[in-house]
């Protein structure tokens, strides 16, 4: 056999079936570390193949990242005009270089299935043109997974009405139309929310209230949880009250007890991963709470596991409540029987009494 024939019989990557090649690059681009964007440098043909995958999940946690994405969206390029609208499914914003840049980016991705709006900037979204109720982009976006601060809403839009039914003549929030997983980072608003409208979110299965790391904010948010409980939709599986940076507080156990630990079997308290695993937390916190990662980029990488832990804790709490109710019922039956016996002894109620 000649050397040329041996070379011809060697395996080549391009000899794989097309669907298998696609799967390999899909897995490679989905890796948050490597090779990720390096896949686009292999060749022009591979770049065309992987670009829709690379833009499927976008995390903007630096000003520079937002500026680069904004430039790519706004200025003409070789990409089709509907490229971002078609391919971007998850968008997480953790840094804001310009409100106008945010407008343009959100307007370019109307078909998002998940939006994590975790902007941390010196400029509050309050009183800006980006507030829900001001900018028309919020009339278009209808994600299934949504994280957005309560302060992002105008006072007139602090409700969950998505249609005119029962809300004739008032404002609407189409943003909540398809939501299944909702997180509301909570800061004290100037006006309260219309909590009875929460029951209208028939698609909602998971909700989380997260508080800033201050005692006053945590207690304020815990009051909101109590207000929301009577209006849980039937579809709701779990409500999480998230206390970040719990290790800062020496009275963390007291906080958990006071902020929903036993309010309702579907309410779960979440503490920081560091505190949950610390010696200070002890067995009690692991019995009554769950842990979560609290960082930008959490949405896609850690959220599913977080919700799974919350669901498991709900199952534990429901089982515990059913067990306790069974015990109470048995004790009640025993007490009732003893009362009857005592009454017969004391008052002589037997029909066979000769007197």
N, C-alpha and C positions, 0 to 999 in steps of 0.2 A: 504494500500500500504506500502510495506516494505521500509526501509531507503535505502537499496541497489538498489531497483528499481528507487527511486528518483534520486540517484547519476547517474545511467545509463542514465536517460533521460535528464540530464543537457547538455547544449550545449558545444561542444568542438571545438576549432579553427580548428583542423585537419579534422573535419567533413565537412568543407566548400568544394565546388568544387575546383579542382586543379587550374583552371584558375583564380578563385577569390582569392585564396591564393597567387598566383603569383602577381596579381595586388596589393594586400595589401603590400607585401614586396617591390615591385617596387616603390610604392609611399614612403614607409618608407626609402629606401636607397637613393632616389632622394632628400631627405631633407638635405640641406647643414648643418644644425645644428644637430638635433637628430631625430631619432636614428641612421641613416646613417650607419657607419661602425659597430656599436654595433649589428646590425642585424646578422653579421657573427659569433657572439658569442653565439647565441641561441642554436645551435646544429650543428653537422657535416652535417646533411642533409640540414639544412637551409643555412649553409655556402656554400655548393655546389650550391644551388639555387641562392643565392644573389651575389656571387663573380662576375659573368659576368656583373651584373648591377652596382656594385660598381666601376668597372674599366671602365665603359662606358664613363664617363666624368672625366678627371684627371686634377687637378690644382696643379702646382708645384710653390709655391711662397716662399719657404724657401730652403736653402741649404740642410737641413736635409731631407726634403721631396724628393728632387731629389736623394739624396744618397740612401734612402730606396727603392725608385722605381727602381733605377738602380740595386741595389743588388737583388731585386726580379726578375728582368728580366734576369740578367746575370747568376745567380747561379741556378743550377738545383732545381726544386721543384716538387710538386705533380701536378701542372697545366700542361695541354697538351702543346706541343711545339708551337702550333699556337694560344694559348689562347689570347695573347695581340694583335696579328695581327687580330684576329677575332672580339674581343669585344671592343677594345678602339676606340671610335668614335670622341671624343673631347680631345684635349691636349692643355693646356695653361701653358706656361713656363714663370715665372716671376723672377726666380733666377737661377743662374748657378754656381754650385760648381766645374764643370770641363767640358771643351769642349768635351773631350772623352766620358764622361757620356751622354752628349747630343747626340753625334753620335749614341751610342748604343740604346738609348731610341727611337730616331726617326726611326732608322733602324728596330726596333721591331714592329712599328705601321704603316705600309705602307698604310693602308686603311682608314686613318683618313678622316672624313668629315669636320672637323674644326680644324685649327691650329692657336693658338694665341701665336706668338713668341715675347714675351715682356720682354726679358732678360734685367735686370738692374744690371750691374756689372761694376767694375772698369776696367776690361779688355774688350776693344772694340772687337766686332766681326770682325772688319776690320783687314785684314792681318792674319786671323786665317784660319785653315783648314775647318772651318764650313761655309765659305762664299759660297753663291749660285754661282755655276760655278766651284767650287773645289771638294766638296764632292758629291759622286754619289747618296746619299740619296735624293737630290733635283730632281733627274731625275725620281724618283719613286713616291714621294708624289704628289697627285693631289686633294687637298681638295676643297670643295665648298666655305668654309669660311676661309679667310686667313688674318692674321695680321702679317706683317713683315716689319722691317725698311728698308728704301732704302739703307742704308749703309751695309746691309747684302749681297748685290750683288757685284760681281766683275764688274769693268767697262765694260767688254765685255758682261755682262748679264743685263745691265740696259735697258731693253726693254721688250715688251710683245709678242714677236714672240713665238708661241707654235708649229708651224709646218714649214716645208720647203717652203711652199707657200709664195712667195714674199720675201724670206729670204735665198735664195740658198747660201750655203757655209758659212753662218754665224752661230753664236751660237743660241741655242734654250732655252726657259724657259718652259718646260713641267709643272712646278709648277702652271702655270696660266691656264692650259687646261680647268678645270671645274669650275673655280672660279665664284661665283655669288656675294659674298660680300668681298670686299677687303679694308683693311686699311693699309696705308703706313705712319707710323711714320717718319717724315721727318727731316733730318739733311742735311746741305749743302754737296753734294758729290763732289768729285774731278772732275768728269765728268758728263755732263748732260744726261738725259734719252732720248730715242728715242720716243717722245710722239706720233708721227703719228701711231706707232704700237698699241697704246691703242685701236684704232678703230677695231682691229682684235678680241678683246675679246667679241665675240657675246653672251656669257653667262652672262656677267657682268651686274648686275642690280643696285648695290650699291657700291660706292667707298667713302673712307674717307681719307683725308690728315690731319694728326695731327702733331702739332709742339711742340718742347720743349719750356719750359716757359722762353724764352728770346725774347726781341723785335727783335733782328737781325734775329733769327731763324723763328719767326712768319712772318716777312716781306719776308724772303727768300722763305718760304713755300707758301705764298700767290702768289708769282710770278709763282711758279710751277702750282698752280691751274689755273692761267690765261693761261699758256702754254697748259694745258691739255684740256681746254674747247673746242677748235675747233675740237678735236679728240674724243669726247665722242662717244661711240658706240650707235647705235640706241636703243639697249636694255636697256640702262642706265636710271634708274628712278630718282636717286638722287646722288648728290655729296656733301659731308659734309666737311667743313673746320673747324677743331676742335682746339680751342684755350684753352689750359688748364690753370688752376690757374689764371683766368682772374682778380680775386680780387687784384692781385699784381699790376695791371696797372691802373693808374688814368685816362688814355686816352683810356679805353676799347671801348667806343663808336666809337672813331676815328679808332681804330684797326678793328672793325667789318665793318665799312664803307669801309675801305681800303682793306679788305681781302676777298671780294667776296659777300658781303651782297646783292648787286644788280647787280652782274656781269651777271647772267644767271638765268632764273627761276628754273632751276634744281639744283642750288647751294644754300646750306644752311649753315649758320654759327652756330657752337655749342660752348657754353661757359660752364664754370663750374657750377654745380648745386648751389653751394654756392652763386656765383655772380648773377646768374639768379634770385634767390629768395631774394637777398639783396635789401635794400632800395636804395642804390646807383644806381642800375641798372635801376630802374624805368620802366615805361610802354613801353618805346621805345625798350628796349632790348627784352622784351617779345613779341613784335610785329615782330621784325626782326630776332630773333634767337631762338634756342632751347637749352635745357640743357642736359648734360650727366654726368654720373658718371665716374670719371677718377681714376680707381684703378685696381690693379691686381685682377683677379677673375671676372672682368666686363663681359668678353666674353659671357659666357653662361647665367649668372644671369640677366644681364641688356641689352644685345645687342639688342634683338628683340624689346624691348620697345623703345630703342634709335632710331632704324631705323623707327619704326612706327611714332615717333614724327617728324622725318626728312621728311618722306613721306607726312605727314599732312601739314607741312610747305610748301612743294613744291606745293601742291594743292592750298594752300592759295595764293602763289605767282603767279601761273599761272592764277588763277581766277582774281587776282588784275591786272595783265598785260592785260588780255582780256578786263576787264572793262575799263582800261585806254585807250586801243586802240579803244574801242567803242566810248568813249568820244571824243578822238582826231578825229575820223572819222566824228562824228557829227559836231564838231567845223569846220572841213575842209569843209564839205558840206555847212554850214552856211556862211563861209567866201567866198566860191566860188560863192554862190548865190548873196551875197552882192556886190561882184566885178562886176558881170554881170549887176546888176541894176545900179551901179555907172558908169560903162562904157557906158551904154545906155544913162544915164542922161548927162554925160559930152560930149560924142562925137556925140550924136544925131543919133544913128544907126537904129532908127525905120524906116521901109519901108513906113510907112504912112505919113512921114514928107512931107508937101506940097512943100518945097523948093527942 
